[in-house]
Amino acid sequence: MKKIWMFLALFGGMSLAAFAQEAGDQNEVSGEDLKKFASVEVMTAEFVEKKTEELKNMILNNEVIDGGARYNEIKAAWGDSAKEEAIKLTDEERAAYKAIKDFQDSLQQSVVEYKTELIKDDEVLGVSIYNKVNSAIKEDPSLKEKLDQLILEMKEKKSGED
């Protein structure tokens, strides 16, 4: 009877090992998975650059604030009524600065929403691939290096095309 239990335990262990191997194969990150993940990172970086440029233009081309120097002056005084009075902050400047500040404050959320939509889109990446690659790069530093190199190459290729 003891031999039967040992046989069952051994056979069961081998079956679990085979099952774990199959699951491991399904969780293995392919080159295509890595490319899709890298592509999302590049697209997100481009989105951030675009929004940052938009913010810069809002500041530099604002007719009311009249450039970056005044913007920085208002920013340093913002929220302190004595400082705002000292720099003679007008109601128009206050409204213009507030609009810029609101846009700036919304940037992080818009980036998160943009990247989330890319991740959710199965044609772009898909949640399962995102989770698989994200877990794998945390566990394997060489895979993270490979991903970083791929992202760099994609960015260089994009800038070469532009």
C-alpha positions in Angstrom: 0.0 0.0 0.0 2.9 2.3 0.8 4.3 1.7 -2.7 1.0 2.7 -4.3 0.9 6.0 -2.3 4.5 6.8 -3.2 3.8 6.0 -6.9 0.7 8.2 -6.8 2.7 11.0 -5.1 5.5 10.7 -7.6 3.1 10.5 -10.6 1.1 13.5 -9.3 4.3 15.5 -8.8 5.4 14.8 -12.3 2.0 15.8 -13.6 2.1 19.1 -11.7 5.6 19.7 -13.0 4.4 19.1 -16.6 1.4 21.4 -16.0 3.6 24.1 -14.5 5.9 23.8 -17.6 3.0 24.3 -19.9 1.7 27.3 -18.0 5.3 28.6 -18.0 5.4 28.3 -21.8 2.1 30.2 -22.0 3.6 33.0 -19.8 6.8 33.2 -21.7 7.3 36.6 -23.2 7.7 36.5 -27.0 9.6 39.0 -29.1 6.2 40.2 -30.5 4.9 40.8 -27.0 8.0 42.8 -26.1 7.6 44.9 -29.3 4.0 45.7 -28.5 4.9 46.7 -25.0 7.8 48.8 -26.2 5.5 50.4 -28.8 3.0 51.5 -26.1 5.9 53.0 -24.1 7.0 55.0 -27.2 3.5 56.1 -28.0 3.0 57.3 -24.4 6.4 59.2 -24.5 5.3 60.9 -27.7 2.0 61.8 -26.1 3.8 63.3 -23.1 6.1 65.3 -25.4 3.1 66.6 -27.4 1.3 67.7 -24.2 4.5 69.3 -22.8 4.9 71.2 -26.0 1.3 72.3 -25.8 1.8 73.5 -22.2 5.0 75.4 -23.2 3.1 77.1 -26.0 0.3 78.1 -23.7 2.9 79.8 -21.5 5.0 81.4 -24.1 2.3 82.5 -26.5 -0.2 83.7 -23.9 -1.1 87.3 -24.7 -2.2 88.2 -21.2 0.8 86.8 -19.3 3.2 87.9 -22.0 5.9 85.1 -21.8 7.7 82.8 -19.5 9.3 85.5 -17.2 5.9 86.8 -16.1 4.6 83.3 -15.8 7.4 82.3 -13.4 6.8 85.5 -11.4 3.1 84.7 -11.1 3.9 81.0 -10.3 6.2 82.1 -7.4 3.6 84.4 -6.0 0.6 82.1 -6.6 -1.6 81.6 -3.5 0.1 84.3 -1.4 -2.0 87.4 -1.5 0.8 89.7 -0.3 3.2 88.4 -3.0 0.4 88.6 -5.6 -0.2 92.2 -4.6 3.5 93.0 -4.7 3.8 91.8 -8.4 0.6 93.6 -9.2 -1.2 90.5 -10.4 -4.3 91.5 -12.5 -7.5 89.6 -12.7 -6.8 88.8 -16.3 -3.4 87.4 -15.5 -5.0 85.4 -12.6 -7.5 83.8 -15.0 -4.9 83.1 -17.7 -2.5 81.5 -15.1 -5.3 79.5 -13.6 -6.2 78.1 -17.1 -2.6 77.1 -17.7 -2.3 75.6 -14.2 -5.5 73.6 -14.7 -4.1 72.2 -17.9 -0.8 71.4 -16.3 -2.6 69.7 -13.3 -4.7 67.6 -15.7 -1.6 66.3 -17.7 -0.8 63.4 -15.4 -4.4 62.1 -15.5 -4.6 62.5 -19.3 -1.3 60.5 -19.7 -2.7 57.8 -17.4 -5.9 57.6 -19.4 -4.1 57.6 -22.7 -1.8 54.7 -21.7 -4.6 52.8 -20.1 -6.6 52.9 -23.4 -3.6 51.7 -25.3 -3.1 48.8 -22.9 -6.8 47.8 -23.0 -6.8 47.8 -26.8 -6.1 44.2 -27.8 -5.0 45.4 -31.3 -2.3 47.6 -29.7 -1.3 45.5 -26.7 -4.0 44.0 -24.5 -4.1 43.7 -20.8 -3.0 40.1 -20.6 0.2 40.8 -22.6 0.8 44.0 -20.6 0.6 42.0 -17.3 2.7 39.2 -18.6 5.5 41.5 -19.9 5.3 43.8 -16.8 5.7 40.8 -14.5 8.5 39.3 -16.6 10.6 42.5 -16.7 10.3 42.8 -12.9 11.7 39.3 -12.4 14.3 39.3 -15.2 16.7 42.3 -15.4 18.1 41.1 -18.7 14.6 41.2 -20.2 14.1 44.8 -18.8 17.4 45.8 -20.5 16.2 44.2 -23.8 13.0 46.2 -23.5 14.8 49.4 -22.8 17.1 48.9 -25.8 14.0 48.2 -28.0 12.3 51.3 -26.8 15.5 53.3 -27.5 15.8 51.9 -31.0 12.1 52.6 -31.7 12.5 56.2 -30.5 15.6 56.7 -32.6 13.9 55.3 -35.7 10.9 57.6 -35.1 13.1 60.7 -34.7 15.0 59.6 -37.9 11.7 59.5 -39.8 10.7 63.0 -38.6 
